[in-house]
């Protein structure tokens, strides 16, 4: 049986509703937003993890007000991701504020150029949207592609960053 570190939650209000960030002793684990049920808090989290959660919440709020965040300085818990998946998500993390890339380009940067469909699947299962900015990946032929939180969120986030996207398709 594999050991799974304890995950600690932190719920916080943003201009777009309630967000919930989770962390482990290794780093940020997941981010949930959109239609959330009950808010969860953990006063049992060690001080270091509470500090990380507060810092993450502060960066997310800043991002949602249109300020460039320092997401790349936040540690991430990569547990559960295979080597290629981590490679894709680490390459994704390098896409700058206001920039977009394609599934194909991300596959090339991750070292397997013919895996763009698999890259799409990895992005769909991304536990840390915004921090690992899967909303910045668009279709090569033009159009938004997909986003695990819905195309409304993807449009909103790209607009917030000032990214230009051809949305004629899809």
N, C-alpha and C positions, 0 to 999 in steps of 0.2 A: 504494500500500500504506500502511495506517495504522500509525503508530508506537504500539507498546504498551510502556508503561514496565515495567521489571523489577519483578517481584513477589517479595517476600521473606517466607518463612514463619517462624513461631514456634509450636512445639508446647509445650503445658503441661498438667500434670495438674490436674484439678479433682475435687471430691467426686462428680461424675457421669461421670468418665472423662477421656479425653484430648481436648483441644480444640486446634484449629489455626487460628491467626489469620494472615492475609496482609496485607501493606501495600506500598504503592508510595511514591514520592516525594510523591505528592499526598495520601495519607492511607490509612486502613484500606480494604482492598479486599474481603476475604471472610473468613468464619468458617465452619469446618466442625466438626461434632461428631456424636456418635452412634457409628456403626461406622466407625472410622478404621483404616486399614492402618498402614503404617510412619509413624513420626514423622519430620518433616522439620525441620531447623534450618538457619539460614543465618548463618554468621559473617562473610559477605561484605557484609552489609547496612551501609550507612553509619550512623554513630553516631545521627543524628537519627531514622532509621527504627527502629533497634533500641530506642531510647528510647520511641518511640510504641508499638511492639509490646509492650514490657514494661508500659507504662501501660495499654494495652488489656487485656492478660492480667490485670493486677491488678484492674481494674474488673469484668471478667467473673467472676473468682473471688469478689469481694466480692458481686456480684449473686447468685451461686449459693449464697451463705450467707445470703441474705435481707436484704442491706443495699442500700439505694437507691444505684445507681451514678451516676456522672457521665458517662454515655455521650454526652450532648449536647455535651460539651466536646471529644470526640474528632473529629479531622478525618476525612472520608470521601472516598475517590476515587470520583467519580461517573462515571468513564469507562464508556462502553458503554450508558448510560441516555439515552433521549431526554428532551426537555423535560417532557412529561407524566409520564413515569415518575419523573423526579427530583421533580416536584411532588408526586406521590403519596407517595413515600418521605420527603420532607421534612415533609409533613403528618403522616405516620405517626410520625415522630420526636417530634412534639409531644404525643403521647398519653402522659399521665403514668403513673408507677408505680401499679399496682393498679387502673387505669381500663381500661375497654374501650370500643370503638366498633364500628360496623358498616361493612361494605363500602360501603353506600350513603352513609353519613355521610362516609367517607373520600373517596369520589368527589366529593361536594359540596364538601368543603374543598379538593380539588385543582382545582376549577373546572369539572368535567364531571359533573353529577349523574346522568346516565343510563349511566354506564360502570362500574357496580359489578362486572360480570363481568370486564371488562378489569382492574379494580383487583385482583380476586382472582388473576388471572394474573400481574400485576406482583409481588404479594406472594409467590406461589409461587416466583418467580425471584429473590427478594431474596437477595443474596449475604451480607448481614450480619444474619442473625437475631439477636435479643437487642438488638444495638446499634440496629438499625432494627426496632422491636418488633412485627413482624407477628403474633406470637402474641396480641396484644391486640385483634385484629379478630375479631368473632364475627358470627353470623347475626342478622339483624333479627328473625326469628320465634322466636329462642331457639335455643340449641345452639352448639356450638363452631365449626362451619365446618371449614376445613381448616388444615393447617400442613405445610410442606415436610418437617419432621423427624418428622411423625406426631402423632396426637392424644395419645398418651401424653406426649410432650414438652410439648405445648401445655397439657394439664391440669397437669402438674408446674410449669411456669413461671407459670401463672396462680395456682395455689395458693401458690407461693412468694411472690408479690406480694400475696396476700390478696384477689385480685379475685373478685367474685361473678358467676357465670355460670349461666344456666338451661341445663342440659345435657340436657333431656328429648328434644330432637330430635337426630337423627344420632348 
